[in-house]
Amino acid sequence: MSETAPVLQVEGLHKALGSFKLSNITFEVHDSEILGIIGPNGAGKTSLFALLAGNIPVGGGVIRFEGREITWVPAHERSRAGIARTYQVPKPFTHMTVADNLKVAALFGGGLEEVECDDWIANLLELTGMTAVRDTLAGRLPLLMRKRHELARALATRPRLLLIDEVAAGLTDQEVNEFIELVFEIRDGGITVVWIEHVMKTMRLATDRLLALAGGTVLAVGKADEVIGSEEVRRVYLGQ
C-alpha cells in the first residue's frame, strides 16, 4: 500500500440508531483501492455510508479524508471536498433528462462552472455507456440504465472517494460483469472506491480487500479469501 496517508481513515466510529448501534468501527482505505463491505441485512452497511457521506451525524469517533478530519463536516462540504455516494434505490430527478441530472450534480455537488459542464457530462455519458439516452427522462430508464445513471450522477461531482451501495442488485451475471469492468475503469482513473454488495462473487472479483460487518461491528478486514474463510464471518454471514 501507499506510504502516504490513507484516502479514508475511520477510527472508533459509533452511532446509535434507535435500538441498533454501530460500535467501534475502525478501518482505512488507500489510494486507488477498492474496498468491499459485506454483511447480512441489518449489519449497518448503509448506515455506515450515511455517516461517511455526512447524511447523518456521528455519535463519536473520527473520520479523516485525505489526512483532514471531517468528522463534523456537513454533507455538502464533503461532496465538494471529493466524497460521493450512490443509493441502493436510485433517486434521480425523474422529470429531468439523464444529462440534466448529471448537470445538476456537477454544478451543485461538484462545484463545476457552467462552461465546464458540457464536456464533462459528455465524458461521463461515454464512460458509463449512456450517450444514446442522454436526452431520455431519467424516470423512464430501465433497471440497468438506472443503475448506470446513479453511478454517473455520483461521478459528476468529481469525487476522489466513491461510495457504491449495491449497484449489482437485480442485474444479470453479464450486467454485473460489465459493472465490475466499469468500476475498474473508474478506479484506474484515480478514484478510490468503497463498495457495499451482497453478491459474494462480485466482491471476490472486484475488490482488493473486504470488510465484514455484522450487528454494527467489524468482524474482519483483509484479503477477500481470508475474510470469507474466517470462521466468524462464515458463521455470521454464511450461516455456517
C-alpha positions as a Markdown table, in Angstrom:
| # | Residue | x | y | z |
|---|---|---|---|---|
| 1 | Met | 0.0 | 0.0 | 0.0 |
| 2 | Ser | 1.0 | 3.6 | -0.4 |
| 3 | Glu | 3.1 | 5.2 | 2.3 |
| 4 | Thr | 1.1 | 8.4 | 2.1 |
| 5 | Ala | -1.9 | 9.0 | 4.3 |
| 6 | Pro | -4.9 | 6.8 | 3.5 |
| 7 | Val | -7.6 | 8.4 | 1.5 |
| 8 | Leu | -10.1 | 7.4 | 4.2 |
| 9 | Gln | -9.4 | 6.7 | 7.9 |
| 10 | Val | -12.2 | 5.7 | 10.3 |
| 11 | Glu | -11.3 | 5.3 | 14.0 |
| 12 | Gly | -13.7 | 4.2 | 16.7 |
| 13 | Leu | -16.8 | 5.4 | 14.9 |
| 14 | His | -20.1 | 4.8 | 16.6 |
| 15 | Lys | -23.7 | 5.8 | 16.3 |
| 16 | Ala | -27.0 | 4.8 | 18.0 |
| 17 | Leu | -29.9 | 4.5 | 15.5 |
| 18 | Gly | -32.9 | 3.6 | 17.6 |
| 19 | Ser | -32.3 | 0.1 | 19.0 |
| 20 | Phe | -29.4 | -0.5 | 16.6 |
| 21 | Lys | -25.9 | 0.7 | 17.2 |
| 22 | Leu | -22.7 | 0.9 | 15.1 |
| 23 | Ser | -19.9 | 0.3 | 17.5 |
| 24 | Asn | -16.1 | 1.0 | 17.3 |
| 25 | Ile | -15.9 | 0.9 | 13.5 |
| 26 | Thr | -12.2 | 1.2 | 12.6 |
| 27 | Phe | -10.7 | 0.8 | 9.1 |
| 28 | Glu | -8.8 | 2.6 | 6.4 |
| 29 | Val | -8.9 | 2.8 | 2.6 |
| 30 | His | -5.8 | 3.6 | 0.5 |
| 31 | Asp | -5.3 | 5.4 | -2.7 |
| 32 | Ser | -6.9 | 3.7 | -5.8 |
| 33 | Glu | -8.1 | 0.8 | -3.7 |
| 34 | Ile | -11.4 | -1.0 | -4.0 |
| 35 | Leu | -12.6 | -2.0 | -0.5 |
| 36 | Gly | -15.7 | -4.2 | -0.4 |
| 37 | Ile | -18.1 | -4.2 | 2.5 |
| 38 | Ile | -20.1 | -7.3 | 3.2 |
| 39 | Gly | -22.6 | -8.4 | 5.8 |
| 40 | Pro | -26.1 | -9.7 | 6.4 |
| 41 | Asn | -29.2 | -7.5 | 6.2 |
| 42 | Gly | -29.2 | -5.1 | 9.1 |
| 43 | Ala | -25.4 | -5.3 | 9.6 |
| 44 | Gly | -25.1 | -1.5 | 9.4 |
| 45 | Lys | -23.5 | -1.2 | 5.9 |
| 46 | Thr | -25.8 | 1.6 | 4.5 |
| 47 | Ser | -25.8 | 3.4 | 7.9 |
| 48 | Leu | -22.0 | 3.4 | 7.7 |
| 49 | Phe | -22.2 | 5.0 | 4.3 |
| 50 | Ala | -24.6 | 7.7 | 5.6 |
| 51 | Leu | -22.1 | 8.5 | 8.4 |
| 52 | Leu | -19.1 | 8.7 | 5.9 |
| 53 | Ala | -21.1 | 10.9 | 3.5 |
| 54 | Gly | -22.3 | 13.2 | 6.3 |
| 55 | Asn | -26.0 | 12.3 | 5.7 |
| 56 | Ile | -26.4 | 11.7 | 9.4 |
| 57 | Pro | -24.2 | 12.9 | 12.3 |
| 58 | Val | -21.8 | 10.6 | 14.1 |
| 59 | Gly | -22.2 | 9.6 | 17.7 |
| 60 | Gly | -18.5 | 9.6 | 18.2 |
| 61 | Gly | -15.2 | 8.6 | 16.7 |
| 62 | Val | -13.1 | 10.2 | 14.0 |
| 63 | Ile | -13.3 | 10.3 | 10.2 |
| 64 | Arg | -10.4 | 11.6 | 8.1 |
| 65 | Phe | -10.4 | 12.2 | 4.4 |
| 66 | Glu | -7.0 | 12.6 | 2.7 |
| 67 | Gly | -5.5 | 13.4 | 6.1 |
| 68 | Arg | -8.1 | 16.1 | 7.1 |
| 69 | Glu | -10.6 | 15.4 | 9.9 |
| 70 | Ile | -14.1 | 15.7 | 8.5 |
| 71 | Thr | -16.0 | 14.1 | 11.4 |
| 72 | Trp | -18.4 | 17.0 | 11.8 |
| 73 | Val | -18.1 | 18.5 | 8.3 |
| 74 | Pro | -21.6 | 18.7 | 6.7 |
| 75 | Ala | -22.6 | 16.5 | 3.7 |
| 76 | His | -22.5 | 19.3 | 1.1 |
| 77 | Glu | -18.9 | 20.2 | 2.1 |
| 78 | Arg | -17.8 | 16.6 | 1.9 |
| 79 | Ser | -19.3 | 16.4 | -1.6 |
| 80 | Arg | -17.3 | 19.5 | -2.6 |
| 81 | Ala | -14.2 | 18.0 | -1.0 |
| 82 | Gly | -14.4 | 14.8 | -3.1 |
| 83 | Ile | -16.7 | 12.3 | -1.4 |
| 84 | Ala | -19.7 | 10.9 | -3.4 |
| 85 | Arg | -22.1 | 8.1 | -2.8 |
| 86 | Thr | -24.8 | 6.2 | -4.7 |
| 87 | Tyr | -28.0 | 4.8 | -3.2 |
| 88 | Gln | -29.5 | 1.3 | -3.3 |
| 89 | Val | -32.7 | 2.8 | -4.8 |
| 90 | Pro | -31.7 | 5.4 | -7.4 |
| 91 | Lys | -33.1 | 8.8 | -6.7 |
| 92 | Pro | -32.8 | 11.0 | -9.8 |
| 93 | Phe | -35.0 | 13.9 | -10.8 |
| 94 | Thr | -37.4 | 11.8 | -12.8 |
| 95 | His | -38.8 | 14.7 | -14.7 |
| 96 | Met | -35.4 | 15.7 | -16.0 |
| 97 | Thr | -33.3 | 14.2 | -18.7 |
| 98 | Val | -30.3 | 11.9 | -18.0 |
| 99 | Ala | -27.9 | 14.7 | -19.0 |
| 100 | Asp | -29.6 | 17.4 | -17.0 |
| 101 | Asn | -29.5 | 15.2 | -13.9 |
| 102 | Leu | -25.7 | 15.0 | -14.3 |
| 103 | Lys | -25.5 | 18.7 | -14.8 |
| 104 | Val | -27.3 | 19.4 | -11.5 |
| 105 | Ala | -24.9 | 17.1 | -9.7 |
| 106 | Ala | -21.9 | 18.7 | -11.4 |
| 107 | Leu | -22.9 | 22.2 | -10.6 |
| 108 | Phe | -24.2 | 21.9 | -7.1 |
| 109 | Gly | -22.5 | 18.7 | -5.8 |
| 110 | Gly | -19.1 | 19.2 | -7.5 |
| 111 | Gly | -18.9 | 23.0 | -7.8 |
| 112 | Leu | -18.2 | 23.0 | -11.5 |
| 113 | Glu | -18.7 | 26.1 | -13.5 |
| 114 | Glu | -21.4 | 26.2 | -16.2 |
| 115 | Val | -18.9 | 26.4 | -19.0 |
| 116 | Glu | -17.2 | 23.2 | -17.8 |
| 117 | Cys | -20.3 | 21.1 | -17.7 |
| 118 | Asp | -21.0 | 20.1 | -21.3 |
| 119 | Asp | -17.7 | 18.4 | -22.0 |
| 120 | Trp | -17.6 | 16.8 | -18.5 |
| 121 | Ile | -21.1 | 15.4 | -18.9 |
| 122 | Ala | -20.3 | 14.1 | -22.4 |
| 123 | Asn | -17.3 | 12.2 | -21.0 |
| 124 | Leu | -19.3 | 10.7 | -18.2 |
| 125 | Leu | -22.1 | 9.6 | -20.5 |
| 126 | Glu | -19.5 | 7.8 | -22.7 |
| 127 | Leu | -17.7 | 6.3 | -19.7 |
| 128 | Thr | -21.0 | 4.8 | -18.3 |
| 129 | Gly | -22.4 | 3.8 | -21.7 |
| 130 | Met | -25.3 | 6.2 | -21.6 |
| 131 | Thr | -24.6 | 8.6 | -24.5 |
| 132 | Ala | -27.6 | 7.2 | -26.5 |
| 133 | Val | -30.0 | 8.0 | -23.7 |
| 134 | Arg | -28.7 | 11.4 | -22.7 |
| 135 | Asp | -32.0 | 13.1 | -23.6 |
| 136 | Thr | -34.2 | 10.4 | -22.1 |
| 137 | Leu | -36.2 | 11.3 | -19.0 |
| 138 | Ala | -34.5 | 9.7 | -16.0 |
| 139 | Gly | -37.8 | 8.3 | -14.8 |
| 140 | Arg | -38.1 | 6.2 | -18.0 |
| 141 | Leu | -34.8 | 4.4 | -17.8 |
| 142 | Pro | -34.8 | 0.5 | -17.4 |
| 143 | Leu | -33.1 | -1.0 | -14.4 |
| 144 | Leu | -29.6 | -1.4 | -15.8 |
| 145 | Met | -29.6 | 2.2 | -17.1 |
| 146 | Arg | -31.0 | 3.5 | -13.8 |
| 147 | Lys | -28.0 | 1.8 | -12.0 |
| 148 | Arg | -25.5 | 3.3 | -14.5 |
| 149 | His | -27.2 | 6.7 | -14.2 |
| 150 | Glu | -26.9 | 6.6 | -10.4 |
| 151 | Leu | -23.2 | 5.9 | -10.7 |
| 152 | Ala | -22.8 | 8.7 | -13.3 |
| 153 | Arg | -24.6 | 11.2 | -11.0 |
| 154 | Ala | -22.1 | 10.4 | -8.2 |
| 155 | Leu | -19.2 | 10.7 | -10.6 |
| 156 | Ala | -20.5 | 14.0 | -11.9 |
| 157 | Thr | -19.3 | 15.6 | -8.6 |
| 158 | Arg | -15.7 | 14.7 | -9.5 |
| 159 | Pro | -15.1 | 12.6 | -6.4 |
| 160 | Arg | -11.8 | 11.2 | -5.1 |
| 161 | Leu | -13.7 | 8.7 | -3.0 |
| 162 | Leu | -16.7 | 6.9 | -4.4 |
| 163 | Leu | -19.1 | 5.0 | -2.1 |
| 164 | Ile | -21.1 | 2.5 | -4.1 |
| 165 | Asp | -24.2 | 0.9 | -2.4 |
| 166 | Glu | -25.4 | -2.3 | -4.0 |
| 167 | Val | -25.4 | -1.4 | -7.7 |
| 168 | Ala | -25.3 | -5.1 | -8.7 |
| 169 | Ala | -28.7 | -6.0 | -7.0 |
| 170 | Gly | -31.2 | -7.2 | -9.6 |
| 171 | Leu | -28.8 | -7.4 | -12.5 |
| 172 | Thr | -27.9 | -10.4 | -14.6 |
| 173 | Asp | -24.4 | -12.0 | -14.4 |
| 174 | Gln | -23.4 | -10.3 | -17.6 |
| 175 | Glu | -24.6 | -7.0 | -16.4 |
| 176 | Val | -22.7 | -7.4 | -13.1 |
| 177 | Asn | -19.5 | -8.2 | -15.0 |
| 178 | Glu | -20.0 | -5.1 | -17.1 |
| 179 | Phe | -20.3 | -3.1 | -13.9 |
| 180 | Ile | -17.2 | -4.6 | -12.4 |
| 181 | Glu | -15.3 | -3.6 | -15.6 |
| 182 | Leu | -16.8 | -0.1 | -15.2 |
| 183 | Val | -15.7 | 0.2 | -11.6 |
| 184 | Phe | -12.2 | -0.9 | -12.5 |
| 185 | Glu | -12.1 | 1.8 | -15.1 |
| 186 | Ile | -13.2 | 4.3 | -12.5 |
| 187 | Arg | -10.5 | 3.1 | -10.1 |
| 188 | Asp | -7.9 | 3.3 | -12.8 |
| 189 | Gly | -8.9 | 6.9 | -13.3 |
| 190 | Gly | -7.7 | 7.7 | -9.8 |
| 191 | Ile | -10.8 | 7.3 | -7.8 |
| 192 | Thr | -10.8 | 5.2 | -4.6 |
| 193 | Val | -13.9 | 3.0 | -4.1 |
| 194 | Val | -15.7 | 1.5 | -1.2 |
| 195 | Trp | -18.4 | -0.9 | -2.4 |
| 196 | Ile | -21.2 | -2.5 | -0.5 |
| 197 | Glu | -22.6 | -5.6 | -2.1 |
| 198 | His | -24.4 | -8.8 | -1.2 |
| 199 | Val | -23.2 | -10.8 | -4.2 |
| 200 | Met | -20.2 | -12.6 | -2.9 |
| 201 | Lys | -18.8 | -13.5 | -6.4 |
| 202 | Thr | -18.8 | -9.8 | -7.2 |
| 203 | Met | -16.9 | -8.9 | -4.1 |
| 204 | Arg | -14.3 | -11.6 | -4.7 |
| 205 | Leu | -13.7 | -10.5 | -8.3 |
| 206 | Ala | -13.9 | -6.7 | -7.8 |
| 207 | Thr | -12.2 | -5.8 | -4.6 |
| 208 | Asp | -8.7 | -5.5 | -3.2 |
| 209 | Arg | -9.8 | -6.1 | 0.4 |
| 210 | Leu | -13.0 | -6.9 | 2.2 |
| 211 | Leu | -14.5 | -5.6 | 5.4 |
| 212 | Ala | -17.2 | -7.8 | 7.1 |
| 213 | Leu | -19.8 | -6.2 | 9.3 |
| 214 | Ala | -22.4 | -7.8 | 11.5 |
| 215 | Gly | -24.6 | -6.4 | 14.2 |
| 216 | Gly | -22.9 | -3.0 | 13.8 |
| 217 | Thr | -19.4 | -4.2 | 14.5 |
| 218 | Val | -16.4 | -5.1 | 12.3 |
| 219 | Leu | -15.8 | -8.9 | 12.1 |
| 220 | Ala | -12.8 | -8.9 | 9.8 |
| 221 | Val | -10.8 | -6.8 | 7.4 |
| 222 | Gly | -8.4 | -8.3 | 4.8 |
| 223 | Lys | -8.0 | -10.1 | 1.5 |
| 224 | Ala | -11.2 | -11.5 | 0.2 |
| 225 | Asp | -10.4 | -15.1 | 0.6 |
| 226 | Glu | -9.1 | -14.5 | 4.2 |
| 227 | Val | -12.2 | -12.7 | 5.2 |
| 228 | Ile | -14.6 | -15.1 | 3.6 |
| 229 | Gly | -12.7 | -18.0 | 5.0 |
| 230 | Ser | -12.8 | -16.6 | 8.5 |
| 231 | Glu | -14.7 | -18.9 | 10.9 |
| 232 | Glu | -16.6 | -15.9 | 12.5 |
| 233 | Val | -17.6 | -14.5 | 9.1 |
| 234 | Arg | -18.8 | -17.9 | 7.8 |
| 235 | Arg | -20.8 | -18.4 | 11.0 |
| 236 | Val | -22.5 | -15.0 | 10.9 |
| 237 | Tyr | -22.7 | -14.2 | 7.2 |
| 238 | Leu | -22.9 | -17.6 | 5.6 |
| 239 | Gly | -24.8 | -19.3 | 8.4 |
| 240 | Gln | -22.1 | -22.0 | 8.9 |
